[in-house]
Amino acid sequence: MKNLAKLIILWSFIVSVVSAEDLYFTAIGEEDGKPLIFRSLQSVPEGSKETDYPFLISIYWPYIPANDGGMPDAEANEAQIVFEDALEYLDKPGISHLMLVVTGNGRKEWHWYVKDIEDWMQGLNDALAGKPVFPIEIENSKQPDWSLYHNFVSGVNGI
């Protein structure tokens, strides 16, 4: 996570179910005195081996905060929902797993562990064809140990 200075996270509640075993939760934290909202899978998806998804793709969407709290305004939030919904089909075994989403302090981040970068990027381009241009930045790295995800989850109180 970019510039994550101070992280105080509390498990809040489960927000959706991927399968009976794969549960998302939300947590709150803080960075530069502003709140951050995290959404993450509680554990590695059932039946998935981390080494089968050795690449981390991180997508960053900077935005002008709607207020001093650092959250997006309604228009940016709606566009981010459209963006994420378009990529939902990539979040499945054999392709990738969306493991962490962070919102706050003027940016939204999506962190995916993927099987193949080129195939995933082609899927991203296909999903976004015909949609407006989104103000995103994309980074990728090799991370077969899923350290970003595991470091985040290990810092969450109550899991």
C-alpha positions as CSV (number, residue, x, y, z in Angstrom):
1,M,0.0,0.0,0.0
2,K,1.5,3.3,-1.0
3,N,2.8,5.4,1.9
4,L,0.9,3.6,4.6
5,A,2.3,5.5,7.5
6,K,0.2,4.6,10.5
7,L,-2.2,1.7,10.4
8,I,-4.6,1.1,13.2
9,I,-7.1,-1.5,12.0
10,L,-10.1,-3.0,13.7
11,W,-12.2,-5.8,12.2
12,S,-15.7,-4.4,11.7
13,F,-17.9,-6.9,9.9
14,I,-18.2,-9.3,7.0
15,V,-19.7,-7.5,4.0
16,S,-20.1,-10.2,1.3
17,V,-19.6,-13.8,0.6
18,V,-17.5,-15.1,-2.3
19,S,-18.2,-18.7,-1.3
20,A,-19.0,-20.4,1.9
21,E,-15.4,-20.4,2.9
22,D,-14.2,-17.1,1.3
23,L,-15.4,-14.2,3.3
24,Y,-14.7,-10.5,2.8
25,F,-14.4,-8.2,5.8
26,T,-14.0,-4.5,6.2
27,A,-11.6,-2.7,8.6
28,I,-10.8,0.9,9.3
29,G,-7.4,2.4,9.7
30,E,-5.7,5.7,9.6
31,E,-3.0,7.4,7.5
32,D,-1.8,11.0,8.0
33,G,-4.7,11.6,10.4
34,K,-7.3,10.5,7.8
35,P,-9.4,7.4,7.9
36,L,-8.8,4.5,5.5
37,I,-11.4,1.8,4.8
38,F,-10.1,-1.6,3.9
39,R,-12.0,-4.5,2.3
40,S,-10.2,-7.8,2.2
41,L,-10.6,-11.5,2.0
42,Q,-10.2,-13.1,5.4
43,S,-8.0,-15.9,4.0
44,V,-6.6,-17.2,0.8
45,P,-9.5,-18.5,-1.3
46,E,-10.4,-22.1,-0.7
47,G,-8.6,-24.5,-3.1
48,S,-6.1,-21.8,-4.3
49,K,-2.3,-22.1,-3.9
50,E,-0.6,-18.7,-3.5
51,T,2.3,-19.9,-5.8
52,D,-0.2,-20.4,-8.6
53,Y,-0.8,-16.6,-8.5
54,P,2.7,-15.2,-8.1
55,F,2.1,-11.7,-9.5
56,L,0.7,-8.7,-7.6
57,I,-1.2,-6.1,-9.7
58,S,-2.0,-2.9,-7.9
59,I,-4.3,-0.4,-9.4
60,Y,-4.3,3.2,-7.9
61,W,-7.0,5.7,-8.6
62,P,-6.1,9.2,-7.1
63,Y,-9.0,11.5,-6.5
64,I,-9.6,14.9,-5.0
65,P,-11.2,14.2,-1.6
66,A,-14.7,15.4,-1.1
67,N,-13.9,16.8,2.4
68,D,-11.2,16.7,5.1
69,G,-12.0,13.0,5.7
70,G,-10.2,12.1,2.5
71,M,-13.0,10.1,0.9
72,P,-14.2,10.4,-2.7
73,D,-17.2,12.5,-3.6
74,A,-20.3,10.8,-4.9
75,E,-19.3,11.1,-8.6
76,A,-15.8,9.6,-8.1
77,N,-17.3,6.9,-5.9
78,E,-19.9,5.9,-8.5
79,A,-17.2,5.8,-11.2
80,Q,-15.0,3.6,-9.0
81,I,-18.0,1.2,-8.5
82,V,-18.5,1.0,-12.3
83,F,-14.8,0.3,-12.7
84,E,-14.7,-2.5,-10.0
85,D,-17.9,-4.1,-11.3
86,A,-16.4,-4.3,-14.8
87,L,-13.4,-6.2,-13.5
88,E,-15.5,-8.6,-11.3
89,Y,-15.3,-11.4,-13.8
90,L,-11.5,-11.5,-13.4
91,D,-11.8,-12.4,-9.7
92,K,-12.1,-16.2,-10.0
93,P,-9.9,-19.3,-9.7
94,G,-7.5,-19.8,-12.6
95,I,-7.3,-16.1,-13.3
96,S,-6.8,-13.9,-10.2
97,H,-8.0,-13.0,-6.7
98,L,-8.9,-9.5,-5.6
99,M,-7.4,-9.7,-2.1
100,L,-7.4,-6.1,-0.8
101,V,-9.2,-2.8,-1.6
102,V,-8.2,0.4,0.2
103,T,-10.1,3.7,0.1
104,G,-9.2,7.0,1.7
105,N,-6.7,9.9,1.9
106,G,-7.3,10.8,-1.8
107,R,-6.9,7.4,-3.4
108,K,-8.5,4.1,-4.0
109,E,-6.4,1.0,-4.4
110,W,-7.2,-2.5,-5.7
111,H,-4.6,-5.3,-5.1
112,W,-5.0,-8.5,-7.2
113,Y,-2.9,-11.6,-7.1
114,V,-2.8,-13.0,-10.7
115,K,-1.8,-16.1,-12.5
116,D,-0.5,-14.5,-15.7
117,I,0.1,-10.7,-16.1
118,E,-0.4,-10.6,-19.8
119,D,-3.6,-12.6,-19.8
120,W,-4.9,-10.5,-16.9
121,M,-4.1,-7.2,-18.6
122,Q,-5.9,-8.4,-21.7
123,G,-8.9,-9.2,-19.5
124,L,-8.7,-5.7,-18.0
125,N,-8.5,-4.1,-21.5
126,D,-11.5,-6.2,-22.7
127,A,-13.5,-5.3,-19.6
128,L,-12.9,-1.6,-20.0
129,A,-13.5,-1.5,-23.8
130,G,-16.2,1.0,-24.5
131,K,-16.1,2.5,-21.0
132,P,-14.9,6.0,-20.2
133,V,-11.2,6.4,-19.5
134,F,-10.5,5.9,-15.8
135,P,-7.7,7.9,-14.1
136,I,-5.8,4.8,-12.9
137,E,-2.2,3.9,-12.4
138,I,-1.2,0.2,-12.7
139,E,1.8,-1.4,-11.1
140,N,2.9,-5.1,-11.1
141,S,5.5,-7.1,-9.3
142,K,6.4,-10.7,-8.6
143,Q,5.1,-11.6,-5.1
144,P,4.7,-15.4,-4.8
145,D,4.6,-15.1,-1.0
146,W,1.6,-12.7,-1.1
147,S,3.5,-10.5,1.4
148,L,1.3,-7.4,0.9
149,Y,-1.8,-9.4,1.8
150,H,-0.3,-11.4,4.6
151,N,1.3,-8.3,6.2
152,F,-2.1,-6.5,6.0
153,V,-4.1,-9.4,7.5
154,S,-1.6,-10.0,10.3
155,G,-2.0,-6.3,11.4
156,V,-5.8,-6.6,11.7
157,N,-7.0,-7.0,15.3
158,G,-9.8,-9.5,15.9
159,I,-9.3,-11.9,12.9
